[in-house]
Amino acid sequence: MRRAVVLVLTLAALAALAGCGVRPSGVVRAGEAPRKYTTEVTALYFQMHGLLARTERIDPKALNVSQKVDLLLAGPNPAERGQGYETALPATSGGGVQVVRVAPHRYELRMNTPVATLSATALDQLVCTVLAGEAAEHAMAVGSVVAVVGTAGRREDRGCPVV
């Protein structure tokens, strides 16, 4: 009996050492490693009850800051409107928007629309959306400012009052 136990244990040890038939292979290329997140969060600033309010949208791909401003210019989506979000920005088709870093912590939002008559809330919506987008892309420091430049004028550098 003792001999049978020793034989069984020896065979089990040999099977474990043999690797159970797994043979060595070279490096197998399997592509890019899985990502933690498969979607991107886009922060947009609208207004709710007359106050500046941040909302977040989940996007299937990363958007640049200019694309985020285009989303803002399109206004709140139906779900956001149902939650009470509004916009102080005039209706526009968007497009042609460009965000440029002109100096450390200074950006210009260049638009193909007049900006001289935009309200303070409308400017805050634009500036906060730009700065939130830049922060997401470049981890920029607090204290950055944006000048809004349009077809008929330029608005002063301003920061986001809620960041």
N, C-alpha and C positions, 0 to 999 in steps of 0.2 A: 504494500500500500504506500509506504513511504517512497518507494522508488517511482511509483506512478505519479505522485504529487510533484516530485522533483522533475520528472520528465515533462509534465504539463507546464510547470512554471518555466522551465528552460525553453520550451517551444514558444510560449507566450512572449518571453523576453526576446528571442530571436526574431519573431514576427514584428515586434515593436521596433527593433533595431534595423530591420530590413526596410522600413518605411512603407510597408504594406503595398509594395508595387509602384509607388510614386517615383518616377524617374526625374532626374534633374533636367532643366531646360534653360534656354537663354532668356533674355529679357523680353517680355511680351508687351508690346505697345498697345495701350488701351484707350488712348486719347486723353483729353483734358480731365482733370480731377473734378468730381462733382462740386458744385457751388453750394454755399450755405443758403443763398437766396436765389430764387429763379425769377423774381420780379423786382421792380424798383419802386420806391415810394417818391412821389412828386408832391412837394408842398406848394400850395397855391393860396394866395391871400385874397379873400373876398370881404364882404361886410355882412354883419348880422346884427339886426336891431340898431343900425347906425354906427356900429363899432367894427374896427378891423378884426377879421377872424380868419384863422388858418384852417384849411382843410387839407386832407391828404388823399391822393389818388394812387392806386396801385396800377403800375404800367408793366406790360410784359417785357419791355426792353428799356434800356437806359435812354433818357432824353437829355439833350444838351439844354443849356439855360435858355437859349432863344426859343426852342421848342416848348419849353415850360411857359414862357411868356405868351406864346401863341395860344396855348391851352387857356391861360388866364383871360386873354382877349376874347376867346369864344364864349366866355361866361360860365356860370355854374351849370352843371349838367342837371338833368331832371331830378335825380336823387338829392343833389345838393340844394336845389330850389325847394324841394319838399321839406328839407331840414331847416329852411329859413335863410340860406345864403343868397346874397344879392351882389350886384356889382355896381360900382360908381363909374365904371369905364363906359364910354360910348360904344355902341354896337360897331364892330369892325370885322373885316374878314381875316385879320391877322396877316401873317406872311410878311416877308421883308423886314422882320425884326432881327436886330443884331446886338449882341452884348459884347462889349470890348473892354478889356482891362487896360486902362490908360496909365496907371501908376499903381504902386503898392496900395491896396485898400481903396482904390478909386476905379469906378466902372462907369461906362457910358451905355445907356440903353438907346439905341438908334432905331427910330420908327419912321414909317412912311405915312404918318398922319400928323395933323397939327396937335401940338401939346400945350400951347399957350393957355388954353381955356380949361385944362383938366383941373378938377377939384383936388384939394389936399388929400382926400380919401382915395381918389383914383391914383394919384401919385404914390401914396403909401402902398396901395395894392401892387403896383408895378415894382417899386423899390424893394419891398419885402420879398416878393416872389423871386426877383433877381438875386438878392443876397442869400436867400435860403437855397437857391440852386447853386450858387457859387460855393456856399459852405459845404453842400453835399459833395460837390466835385473836388474841391481843393482845400477843404478844412481851413478856410480863411479866418482871420481874426475878427473879433467883434470890433466895431468902430469903422467899418468900411462904409463908403458912401457911393451913391449912384446919381449921375446927372441924366435926365431924360431929355433926349434931343429928337426933335421932329421936323416936319417939313416947314413949319412956320414958327421957329423959335427953339429955345433951350430953357429948361427949368434947372434951377440951382441944385447943387449937390445936396443930397439928403440921405440920412440914414433911416433905418427901419425903427419905428417907435416901439415895436413889440418884441424886438430881438435883444 
